[in-house]
Amino acid sequence: MTLLDQPSFILPNHVTNWDPLLVGIASPRMMYYVSSDHIFRLGWISRLLVFLVAPIPRVKSSTDWKTVSSIIKLIREGHNICIFPEGNMTFGGETEELHATTAK
């Protein structure tokens, strides 16, 4: 049994716009991504992203219980969840400060 044969949280660095697709390609099973809600306001690009990477919307700088509820439901169904814990893309590849709310 490998790690991703059971429901898992994946917490990678986020250094390019390609990261969600690359993580998804590397995963043997469907991966759901916690994403800033802004990606749902990009017109046809939003529809493409929803199709390709199954994002779970997250409102930044707020306690978002709908996101937590969605994550719990997907984990109980046996899915994998990817969270980029820094909350933003980091261009230098160095780990940025992690927000305490990520772990809550």
N, C-alpha and C positions, 0 to 999 in steps of 0.2 A: 504494500500500500504506500502510495506517495502522499505528500502533504495535501495536494489538491484533490485527492480522492474523497476527502471529507470537507465539509464547509470550512472555509478559511478566510481570514483577513489578510490581504496583501498590502504592505505599507512601503511602497517604493519612493525613491527620490523622483521629482518631476522636473526634468531638465529640457525637454522638447515638447512640442505639440503632438509628436508621434507617440509619446509614452503610453497612452491608453491603448492604442492599436497594437503596439509592440507587446505590452503585457498580455493583451487578449490573445495574440498569436501564440505566445509562449505557454498559455494555459490550456490544458487538455479539455477543460470544461468552460461553460459560460461564465463570464466575469461581469459583475455589475460594478459600476463606478459611482462614487459620491462626487458630484460635480457642482460647481457654483451655478446658481440659478440663471446667471447671465447667458449661458450657452443655449437656453431655451428661447432666446429673443434674437436669434440670428437668421431668421427666415429659412430658406431651403437648407442652409448649412445645419441648422438645428435639427431638421427632419433627418438629414443624413447621419448626424451624430447619434440621434436616438436609435436609428436602425443599426449602426455599427457598434456602438459601445454601451448601450443600455444604461444611460446615466440616471442616477438618483439625485434629484435636485436638492441643493443645500443653500439656504439663505445665509450669506456670510454675516458675521458679527451679531448673530442672534441665536437664541436657543430654539432649535427647529425640531420639535417633537415629531412632526410628520416624517422627517428624514430618519430619525431614530426608529420609528415604527416601521418604515419601509425596510430598513436594514434588518431588524429583528425578524420580520416576516420572511425575507429572502433567505436568511441564515437557517431558519426553521425548515424552509423548503429544501435545504441542502445546497444552496448556491454559494459561490465565492464573492467576496466584496473587496474591491480595491479602493483604498483611501490614500490620497497623496497628503500625508499628515501636515506638511508645511502650509498647505492651503493655497499655495501659489507656485508658479514655475520658478525654479532657481537656475539661472543661466550659467553660473560658475561650477555647478556640480557639487558644491559644498552644501552640507545639511544646514538649513536655516533653523531659526528658533521654532520649536513646536509649541503650539498653543495648548493650554491645559484643557480647553473644551474639546479637543480632538479625542482625548481619552475618556471623556465622560460618557 
